[in-house]
Amino acid sequence: MGYLFVLVYLAIVLAVIEINVVLFTATGLERTVARFQVISMLTGTGFTTGESELIIDHPIRRKLGAFLILFGAFSLAVIISAISNLLSDSFFTLEIAYIAGFLIAIIFILKTPLVKKRLSNLFEKELEEHYELADLPIADVLLTSKEDEIVEIAIDEDSGFTGKCFKDIISSDSDIMVLFIIRGDLKIRTEGYTKELQPGDKALLYGNGKAIRKKFEKNIVQHQHTSNP
C-alpha cells in the first residue's frame, strides 16, 4: 500500500502540473514557458529568470503561483514521509543496487559517440525554436542598452506643443520614437506622428533617455524605466 500511495500521489502532482500549465496558457503565456515556471514554483527551485517577471506582473498568475508554492511544499513533506515509512521496513539494498546499476548503464550509453551526436543534433534543432516577443518582459525587448528609456509625457497649454504634431516636434535624426498618444480612453497609434496635440494629451515615448529629457524635460509625468545591461 505504501508503494501505491506514492504512485497515486505522484499522479496527483503530475495532474496539478498539467492543470496549471493549461491555466497559465489561458492567461496568454507560451506553453513551454508555462510548463517550466509551473515546475519551478512547484518544486521551490526559485529560478529568477526574466520569464519569472511574467508571473509576478500578472495578478492571476501570481495567485496560481502562490498555490503551486504551497502545494509543492506540502507535497514534498508528504512524499518524504511516505518514502521514510517504506525504508523503515527494509533497507532495500538489492533494489537500490538495481537502480544504481541502471543509472550507470545510462551514463555509459550517453557517452557513446553515436548517442552524443544524435543528442547534439536534437538539442540544436530545439534551440532553433523562437519564442514570441510577447512572452518576454518589456525591458528585455525594448531596453537593450543603458541609454534606452520609455517615458510618459503630458501636454498642457503652457508646454508650447499644443496644436503641433510630433513630426514637427521631433526631428527625423532624433533617437526618439512615439509609441502612442493617450487621449482620454483613446490610444492613438497609427496617427501618432501626424495627430495635432491637445491639452490633456499624454504620450509614450521610446528612445535615447537624454534626448527625450532634453526635449520634454518639463512634460515628464512619471519615472522613466531604464535598462539594466
NUDOPA-310317 format. One line per 3 residues: number of its first residue (from 0); their letters; for each residue z, x, y of N, C-alpha, C. Coordinates in pm, 1 decimal. Atoms other than C-alpha are relative to their C-alpha. Layout:
BEGIN
NUM	a	Z:X:Y:Z:X:Y:Z:X:Y; ...
//
This chain:
BEGIN
0	mgy	0.0:82.3:-120.4:0.0:0.0:0.0:0.0:86.0:125.8; -1.7:-88.9:-116.0:64.2:294.0:230.5:-139.2:44.9:38.6; 137.7:-39.4:-26.1:-294.0:416.1:195.4:-78.9:-115.2:61.5
3	lfv	70.8:117.8:-48.0:-424.3:64.0:250.4:36.5:-29.0:144.7; -44.0:24.5:-137.2:-214.4:23.5:564.7:-69.1:95.3:97.5; 63.8:-98.3:-88.0:-351.4:346.3:715.1:-148.0:-32.6:19.7
6	lvy	142.6:32.9:-9.9:-711.0:247.4:634.9:-22.7:-123.8:85.1; 13.8:124.0:-78.0:-665.8:-103.3:779.2:25.8:27.5:147.4; -31.4:-27.5:-140.6:-505.3:31.2:1093.8:-108.5:83.8:66.2
9	lai	112.2:-76.9:-53.5:-784.2:286.1:1139.4:-118.9:-90.4:30.1; 106.4:97.1:-23.9:-1029.8:-2.9:1107.5:26.7:-77.9:128.9; -37.0:69.3:-123.8:-838.4:-182.6:1384.0:-29.9:88.1:121.7
12	vla	25.0:-93.6:-109.8:-859.2:126.7:1605.7:-149.6:9.8:29.8; 145.6:-6.3:-18.5:-1235.1:154.0:1547.1:-53.3:-127.3:62.1; 42.2:127.4:-57.8:-1274.8:-215.7:1626.7:34.9:-6.8:148.4
15	vie	-41.3:-2.3:-140.7:-1080.1:-172.6:1951.8:-94.4:88.8:81.7; 93.8:-88.9:-68.7:-1307.1:118.1:2044.0:-132.0:-71.1:26.7; 129.8:66.7:-15.1:-1624.2:-83.2:1983.2:7.4:-115.5:99.7
18	inv	-16.3:113.1:-93.6:-1491.7:-387.9:2171.7:2.3:51.1:143.9; -10.2:-52.7:-135.9:-1403.9:-177.2:2475.0:-128.5:66.6:46.2; 131.0:-55.6:-36.8:-1736.7:4.7:2465.0:-91.3:-111.9:51.3
21	vlf	80.2:115.4:-42.5:-1907.0:-336.2:2489.6:45.8:-49.1:137.4; -53.9:47.9:-127.2:-1674.8:-440.4:2774.3:-35.4:94.8:114.7; 35.3:-96.7:-103.3:-1730.9:-118.4:2967.7:-149.5:-4.9:30.7
24	tat	144.5:10.4:-20.1:-2105.9:-150.8:2915.7:-34.1:-123.2:82.4; 22.8:123.6:-75.8:-2087.6:-506.4:3053.0:29.7:17.9:148.2; -29.5:-26.5:-141.2:-1944.2:-364.1:3376.1:-107.7:86.6:65.5
27	gle	109.7:-78.5:-54.8:-2262.5:-160.0:3418.6:2.3:146.6:-35.7; -11.0:-140.6:38.7:-2156.6:167.6:3258.4:-96.9:31.6:-113.1; 89.4:-44.8:106.1:-2402.2:363.5:3043.7:76.6:4.7:-132.5
30	rtv	-69.9:12.0:127.5:-2318.2:312.2:2674.2:55.4:133.8:-49.7; -46.6:-130.6:46.1:-2294.5:682.8:2592.7:121.0:47.1:80.3; -112.8:-36.4:-85.6:-2062.7:739.8:2888.4:121.1:-85.6:-35.7
33	arf	-108.4:92.6:32.6:-1857.6:431.9:2798.2:71.7:41.3:-128.6; -60.8:-36.5:128.3:-1801.8:544.3:2439.2:87.2:125.5:14.8; -76.3:-123.3:-16.9:-1688.8:893.4:2541.2:128.9:-25.0:77.0
36	qvi	-118.1:26.7:-81.6:-1449.5:763.3:2806.8:101.5:-87.0:-73.5; -90.9:84.8:78.5:-1305.0:496.0:2574.9:78.6:84.6:-99.3; -67.4:-86.7:97.3:-1228.0:754.2:2305.8:95.1:95.9:71.4
39	sml	-83.9:-90.9:-76.3:-1089.7:990.7:2569.6:130.4:-66.5:41.4; -121.1:71.9:-42.6:-847.1:729.5:2704.8:85.9:-40.7:-118.9; -74.2:45.2:116.9:-751.5:600.4:2360.4:80.3:112.9:-63.4
42	tgt	-65.5:-113.7:63.3:-663.3:945.9:2231.3:87.9:78.5:96.6; -83.6:-67.2:-97.8:-498.3:1056.8:2555.1:-39.1:143.8:25.0; 43.8:-138.1:-20.2:-708.6:1372.2:2576.8:-17.3:33.7:147.2
45	gft	-0.6:-19.9:-144.4:-747.4:1324.2:2952.8:-110.1:86.8:55.0; 111.7:-73.7:-57.4:-1093.1:1460.6:3024.5:-16.1:-37.4:147.1; 13.0:26.8:-142.9:-1112.3:1494.7:3404.5:-140.3:37.0:47.2
48	tge	137.9:-24.1:-40.2:-1490.9:1491.3:3436.4:-36.7:-91.9:115.2; 47.4:88.0:-106.0:-1693.0:1334.2:3715.4:-15.9:-143.1:-48.1; 16.9:135.0:54.6:-1751.0:1042.6:3480.4:128.4:-80.7:6.0
51	sel	-127.4:72.2:-4.0:-1380.5:957.9:3490.6:17.2:-76.5:130.1; -7.1:72.0:-127.1:-1423.6:855.1:3855.4:-65.0:-137.0:-11.4; 63.2:130.4:19.9:-1645.3:573.4:3730.9:101.0:-101.5:-50.8
54	iid	-105.5:88.7:50.2:-1335.2:431.3:3559.8:101.7:-27.9:109.2; -106.1:12.7:-100.7:-1083.8:494.0:3838.2:-43.7:-87.2:117.2; 47.3:70.3:-119.1:-1302.0:347.6:4114.3:-39.7:-144.5:-26.4
57	hpi	41.4:136.8:34.8:-1368.3:18.5:3929.3:123.2:-78.6:-45.5; -124.4:72.8:32.9:-1088.8:-246.0:3915.4:7.4:-50.1:-143.6; -1.3:51.2:137.5:-1190.5:-399.5:3580.8:12.1:114.0:-99.8
60	rrk	-6.0:-114.2:91.0:-1245.4:-63.0:3413.8:139.1:63.1:0.9; -135.8:-53.9:-5.7:-902.9:53.0:3535.9:94.9:-79.5:-89.4; -86.3:84.4:83.7:-736.1:-243.9:3362.4:-27.1:25.6:-148.0
63	lga	35.1:-30.3:139.0:-925.3:-178.3:3040.5:51.2:138.1:-39.3; -47.4:-134.7:26.6:-836.6:189.2:3067.4:150.7:4.8:-21.6; -145.7:4.2:16.5:-465.9:111.0:3107.6:37.6:-52.3:-138.5
66	fli	-25.9:53.5:133.9:-474.7:-98.8:2789.4:-28.4:104.5:-107.0; 37.1:-100.2:99.4:-651.3:178.7:2596.4:102.6:112.2:-7.2; -99.7:-107.9:-1.7:-397.8:441.4:2705.5:127.5:-44.3:-72.2
69	lfg	-121.6:50.6:64.3:-103.2:223.8:2598.4:-21.8:-24.0:-149.6; 30.0:26.3:140.8:-269.9:114.3:2274.0:-12.9:130.0:-77.9; 16.6:-128.7:66.1:-360.3:474.4:2192.0:133.2:67.3:-28.8
72	afs	-132.2:-60.0:20.4:-1.9:595.9:2239.2:75.0:-71.3:-112.3; -65.8:77.7:104.7:130.7:313.2:2019.6:-62.1:28.9:-136.8; 70.3:-22.6:126.3:-134.7:370.8:1751.9:32.1:136.2:-58.3
75	lav	-32.5:-134.4:47.9:-61.3:742.4:1732.2:137.1:1.0:-68.2; -134.5:5.1:58.5:307.6:669.5:1667.2:-1.5:-72.4:-133.9; 6.6:77.8:124.2:223.4:410.3:1400.9:-62.9:81.8:-112.0
78	iis	70.9:-76.5:102.7:-22.0:635.6:1215.2:82.9:118.8:-47.0; -85.2:-114.3:38.8:211.0:938.0:1223.1:114.5:-47.0:-88.7; -109.6:53.7:79.7:493.6:722.9:1089.7:-47.0:-35.5:-140.4
81	ais	52.4:39.7:130.7:275.4:583.7:809.4:-31.3:121.5:-86.8; 33.8:-120.9:75.5:148.9:928.4:708.1:126.7:73.3:-42.9; -126.7:-64.7:34.4:503.2:1066.1:716.3:64.5:-66.6:-120.9
84	nll	-55.1:72.6:114.8:615.3:795.3:475.9:-75.0:32.7:-128.7; 79.3:-35.2:118.0:329.3:878.3:241.7:35.4:140.3:-49.6; -28.1:-138.2:38.5:404.5:1250.4:246.5:142.3:19.0:-51.7
87	sds	-138.3:-13.4:45.5:774.5:1190.2:187.0:13.9:-23.8:-150.3; -4.9:27.8:142.8:694.5:1068.2:-164.4:-50.4:117.4:-83.2; 58.3:-111.7:74.0:497.0:1377.2:-262.9:-60.9:98.4:98.0
90	fft	61.1:-98.7:-87.4:363.9:1700.0:-120.0:-152.9:-7.4:-1.6; 145.7:16.5:9.1:9.7:1606.6:-227.1:-71.1:135.0:6.1; 58.4:-134.3:-5.5:-65.6:1975.6:-285.2:-142.8:1.6:-50.2
93	lei	133.8:0.1:58.2:-368.1:1908.6:-504.8:-99.6:-67.4:92.3; 90.5:72.7:-90.0:-519.1:1654.2:-265.6:-33.0:82.6:124.4; 22.8:-82.4:-118.6:-472.8:1883.8:33.3:-90.0:119.2:-33.9
96	ayi	85.6:-111.0:42.6:-633.3:2167.6:-163.5:-145.7:-43.5:-7.8; 136.3:53.5:5.2:-939.0:1948.9:-227.9:-58.8:-11.7:141.1; 48.0:16.8:-137.8:-965.9:1869.3:143.1:-31.7:135.9:62.8
99	agf	22.5:-133.0:-55.3:-930.7:2236.6:240.3:-127.2:62.1:-57.5; 121.4:-51.9:63.2:-1198.4:2334.8:-12.7:-124.8:-66.6:54.3; 114.3:74.9:-54.1:-1429.0:2061.8:117.5:-36.9:49.2:140.1
102	lia	25.6:-46.8:-136.6:-1391.0:2180.7:478.6:-56.3:141.8:0.6; 53.1:-137.5:9.3:-1450.2:2544.1:380.4:-146.2:-2.2:-43.6; 139.5:13.2:44.4:-1768.7:2438.8:199.8:-89.4:-43.2:116.0
105	iif	78.0:45.1:-116.5:-1886.7:2259.6:516.1:-25.7:116.5:95.2; 16.5:-115.5:-88.4:-1827.9:2577.4:718.5:-112.2:90.1:-49.4; 104.8:-86.7:55.7:-2046.6:2783.1:482.8:-138.0:-65.5:12.5
108	ilk	127.8:71.1:-11.5:-2317.9:2515.4:486.5:-52.6:5.6:143.3; 40.6:-0.7:-140.4:-2321.1:2500.6:866.5:-47.0:137.3:46.0; 37.0:-136.1:-39.3:-2360.1:2880.1:883.8:-130.0:47.5:-63.2
111	tpl	127.7:-38.2:60.2:-2675.1:2888.3:671.3:-110.2:-8.5:105.4; 105.4:-3.4:-102.9:-2987.3:2975.8:879.6:-77.0:-131.8:11.7; 78.0:123.2:-3.6:-3175.0:2658.5:782.3:75.1:-111.9:72.1
114	vkk	-79.7:106.0:-62.6:-2893.4:2423.4:881.6:22.3:29.6:148.3; -21.3:-37.2:-139.8:-2822.9:2616.3:1202.2:-124.7:-27.4:84.0; 124.8:24.0:-72.4:-3189.3:2592.0:1302.2:-23.1:-148.9:21.7
117	rls	19.0:144.0:-12.6:-3204.9:2219.3:1233.5:98.0:-61.5:99.6; -98.9:50.1:-94.8:-2884.8:2154.4:1425.2:-36.7:37.9:143.1; 40.3:-46.1:-132.8:-3011.6:2361.8:1717.2:-112.0:-86.9:55.2
120	nlf	110.3:86.0:-42.5:-3333.7:2157.5:1730.1:48.6:-140.5:32.8; -53.0:134.6:-21.5:-3139.3:1833.5:1702.7:76.2:-9.2:131.5; -79.3:1.9:-122.9:-2897.4:1920.7:1983.6:-87.2:20.5:122.5
123	eke	91.7:-22.5:-111.7:-3179.6:2046.8:2203.5:-72.3:-129.1:36.8; 65.7:127.9:-24.4:-3354.0:1712.0:2161.4:94.3:-97.1:69.7; -98.8:88.6:-61.3:-3033.6:1528.1:2251.3:21.8:35.2:146.6
126	lee	-22.8:-43.2:-137.4:-2994.6:1736.2:2567.6:-113.2:-39.0:93.8; 112.1:42.1:-83.0:-3334.9:1617.9:2689.0:17.7:-140.7:54.7; -26.0:135.7:-48.9:-3189.9:1271.9:2741.7:54.3:6.7:142.0
129	hye	-43.2:2.1:-139.0:-3146.0:1190.4:3111.7:81.7:-125.8:24.5; -85.0:113.4:-31.5:-2864.6:968.7:3229.0:-37.9:-56.7:136.7; 30.2:66.3:-124.9:-2904.5:716.8:3510.1:87.8:56.7:111.7
132	lad	-76.9:-47.4:-114.0:-2800.3:840.1:3854.8:108.8:-98.7:38.2; -97.9:102.7:-33.5:-2615.9:510.9:3895.6:130.8:20.0:-74.5; -121.1:-23.6:78.0:-2366.5:631.9:3633.9:76.5:122.6:47.9
135	lpi	-67.5:-116.9:-52.8:-2268.5:933.4:3843.7:70.3:-34.2:131.2; -66.5:22.6:-127.7:-2020.7:943.0:4133.5:-92.7:34.6:115.5; 86.7:-20.3:-115.5:-2182.8:929.8:4478.0:2.0:145.2:45.5
138	adv	-9.8:-139.6:-42.5:-2054.9:1281.2:4553.6:-90.3:90.4:-81.7; 84.3:-82.9:86.2:-2245.5:1425.7:4255.5:-147.9:-21.9:27.0; 140.4:34.1:-22.0:-2569.1:1251.9:4356.0:-49.0:46.9:136.5
141	llt	45.6:-25.8:-136.2:-2585.3:1297.9:4733.6:61.3:124.2:63.4; -67.5:-110.3:-67.8:-2326.7:1552.5:4843.6:-9.9:126.9:-84.3; 29.7:-114.9:85.8:-2481.2:1859.3:4683.5:35.3:133.1:63.9
144	ske	-42.7:-122.7:-66.1:-2364.4:2115.1:4940.9:112.7:-31.9:96.4; -115.8:22.0:-86.6:-2068.2:2164.9:5172.5:-39.8:-54.4:137.2; 44.9:53.0:-128.7:-2279.3:2065.3:5475.2:-33.2:-149.3:-6.1
147	dei	39.6:139.9:14.2:-2373.6:1723.7:5333.2:116.8:-93.4:25.9; -101.6:100.5:-28.1:-2181.7:1420.4:5458.7:-64.3:-138.4:5.9; 38.0:139.3:-21.9:-2202.2:1041.4:5461.1:93.4:-54.4:106.3
150	vei	-80.3:40.4:-114.9:-2083.5:896.1:5792.1:-39.2:-140.2:43.3; 23.6:133.7:-55.6:-2048.0:541.7:5922.7:21.3:5.2:150.7; -12.5:4.1:-146.1:-2108.6:488.6:6294.9:-6.4:-144.6:47.1
153	aid	2.0:133.7:-60.3:-2063.5:186.0:6522.1:-77.2:5.8:131.1; 78.4:9.1:-122.7:-2295.1:79.7:6800.4:69.9:-96.8:95.3; -57.2:88.8:-102.0:-2136.6:-58.5:7117.1:-82.8:9.6:127.0
156	eds	80.6:7.1:-122.0:-2265.8:-138.3:7462.9:4.0:129.9:79.0; -14.3:-123.5:-78.7:-2139.6:190.0:7609.4:-55.4:123.5:-70.1; 45.7:-116.1:76.7:-2292.3:412.3:7341.9:-133.5:54.6:47.0
159	gft	132.2:-43.3:-44.8:-2635.1:424.2:7501.1:-108.7:-18.9:-104.1; 98.0:20.2:106.5:-2805.1:333.4:7173.3:-47.6:-145.0:-9.9; 36.7:141.4:5.9:-2824.6:-43.3:7229.7:-144.7:-19.1:46.1
162	gkc	140.1:27.0:-32.1:-3184.6:-165.4:7231.4:-95.3:107.6:-46.5; 84.8:-108.0:50.1:-3312.4:157.9:7079.3:-12.0:-6.2:-152.2; 19.2:-10.4:145.0:-3439.8:235.2:6727.5:39.0:140.9:-44.3
165	fkd	-38.2:-131.7:51.1:-3324.2:519.2:6507.7:-116.9:97.8:1.0; 114.9:-91.2:-2.5:-3678.4:656.8:6502.4:-13.7:68.5:135.4; 2.1:-60.7:-132.9:-3639.0:720.3:6877.0:124.9:83.3:26.4
168	iis	-126.5:-70.8:-20.3:-3280.6:846.7:6848.6:4.6:128.7:-81.3; -4.8:-114.4:91.0:-3321.2:1082.2:6552.8:-138.2:63.6:-7.4; 128.9:-68.1:5.4:-3597.0:1341.3:6573.3:-40.5:25.7:-144.0
171	sds	53.5:-14.7:135.8:-3818.4:1397.7:6272.4:46.7:128.4:-67.8; -44.0:-125.9:59.1:-3689.3:1751.2:6223.8:151.7:7.4:-16.2; -145.1:2.1:16.2:-3322.6:1647.2:6223.9:35.4:-25.4:-146.4
174	dim	-45.4:18.0:138.7:-3137.6:1669.5:5895.5:95.3:-119.8:-5.8; -77.6:123.3:-2.9:-3015.8:1310.0:5933.9:-86.1:-112.7:-56.7; 72.2:110.8:61.3:-3118.5:1010.1:5723.1:80.5:-128.9:18.3
177	vlf	-63.2:130.5:-13.8:-3044.4:642.2:5790.1:-5.0:-70.3:-134.8; -3.8:70.5:128.3:-2928.9:476.0:5468.3:-20.7:-149.1:20.1; 21.4:139.9:-36.6:-2894.9:127.3:5615.5:82.7:-34.9:122.8
180	iir	-72.1:54.9:-115.6:-2778.0:-74.1:5917.2:77.2:-122.4:-47.0; -82.7:115.0:34.8:-2493.1:-321.9:5879.8:9.7:-90.4:122.1; -5.8:98.1:-108.4:-2526.2:-632.3:6098.2:65.5:-126.1:-54.5
183	gdl	-73.3:111.1:59.0:-2256.4:-880.9:6005.0:0.5:13.2:-151.0; 10.2:-2.8:146.0:-2313.9:-969.8:5640.2:-134.6:53.5:-47.5; 134.5:-44.7:34.0:-2670.7:-834.9:5653.7:-6.6:152.0:-4.9
186	kir	25.7:-142.8:10.6:-2771.7:-488.4:5534.9:-150.0:23.4:15.4; 141.2:-24.5:-31.4:-3099.3:-369.0:5685.3:-38.3:137.1:-52.2; 42.2:-126.1:60.6:-3268.1:-103.5:5471.9:-144.3:36.0:36.0
189	teg	141.9:-31.6:-17.3:-3646.9:-128.2:5495.7:-38.1:21.2:146.2; 29.0:-16.0:-142.9:-3639.9:-151.8:5876.1:107.3:83.8:68.7; -110.6:-78.7:-53.2:-3358.1:95.5:5921.4:-37.2:87.5:117.3
192	ytk	41.9:-88.0:-108.1:-3560.0:320.3:6149.6:-67.4:-75.0:114.9; 78.4:71.0:-101.9:-3756.8:56.0:6341.8:73.0:-119.2:60.9; -74.8:115.2:-50.9:-3496.1:-216.7:6397.8:74.7:38.9:127.6
195	elq	-73.9:-25.2:-123.9:-3360.1:-237.6:6752.8:148.8:-22.0:-23.7; -143.5:6.1:20.7:-2988.1:-170.4:6753.6:66.0:-94.9:98.6; -73.2:96.0:-81.2:-2749.4:-433.3:6885.8:147.7:37.5:2.4
198	pgd	-144.8:-25.4:-3.3:-2385.4:-411.7:6999.4:67.6:-66.0:-120.3; -67.2:51.0:120.1:-2160.9:-456.2:6693.7:-63.6:46.7:-128.6; 64.0:-55.4:119.7:-2408.2:-297.3:6453.6:76.3:122.9:-48.0
201	kal	-49.9:-122.8:59.7:-2287.9:-30.8:6215.0:-113.0:59.9:-83.1; 104.4:-66.1:78.7:-2499.3:224.4:6031.2:62.5:107.5:-86.4; -44.7:-103.9:92.7:-2450.6:453.4:5735.8:-103.7:111.6:1.8
204	lyg	88.9:-114.7:-13.7:-2598.3:798.5:5790.4:33.9:105.9:-104.0; -16.7:-106.1:99.4:-2650.2:1082.8:5544.9:-76.1:123.0:46.1; 69.5:-121.9:-36.6:-2734.7:1443.5:5612.2:97.1:110.3:36.4
207	ngk	-82.1:-111.8:-42.8:-2600.2:1755.9:5778.8:114.0:-51.3:87.8; -116.1:53.5:-70.6:-2246.8:1680.5:5895.3:7.7:43.7:145.0; -6.3:-49.7:-137.5:-2262.6:1899.1:6204.8:-102.5:-69.4:87.8
210	air	104.9:66.7:-77.4:-2589.4:1742.1:6316.7:37.8:-145.1:30.2; -41.2:139.1:-20.3:-2450.6:1390.5:6268.9:110.8:-8.6:103.7; -111.3:3.5:-95.3:-2129.1:1465.9:6458.8:-45.8:34.1:141.5
213	kkf	50.2:-38.4:-130.9:-2318.5:1631.0:6740.7:-73.5:-115.7:66.6; 80.9:109.2:-54.5:-2546.0:1329.9:6782.1:81.8:-127.4:20.6; -70.5:128.9:-2.0:-2299.2:1046.6:6713.7:152.4:18.5:1.8
216	ekn	-142.8:-32.5:4.9:-1957.2:1203.4:6776.2:89.2:-114.9:44.7; -83.5:106.9:-55.4:-1822.4:910.5:6982.7:-14.5:-131.3:-76.9; 27.2:125.1:70.8:-1954.4:649.8:6738.8:52.7:-2.1:-143.0
219	ivq	-49.3:-6.3:138.1:-1796.8:766.4:6410.5:123.4:-88.5:-13.2; -108.0:96.3:15.5:-1566.9:492.3:6280.4:83.6:23.4:-125.3; -80.2:-28.6:117.9:-1439.7:638.4:5955.4:-16.5:146.3:-36.1
222	hqh	6.6:-140.6:39.3:-1368.4:974.1:5798.8:-121.5:22.3:-88.5; 117.0:-35.0:78.4:-1676.9:1140.4:5657.3:40.6:53.5:-135.2; -24.1:-47.9:135.5:-1699.4:1226.1:5286.5:-73.9:130.5:-18.3
225	tsn	62.6:-129.6:18.2:-1763.9:1594.5:5233.1:-2.6:37.2:-145.5; 12.7:-40.9:140.2:-1870.8:1758.2:4911.8:98.3:110.1:-30.2; -88.1:-106.5:47.2:-1660.8:1996.5:4703.3:-74.4:86.1:-99.6
228	p	80.8:-80.7:92.2:-1902.6:2250.7:4557.9:87.3:96.9:-75.4
//
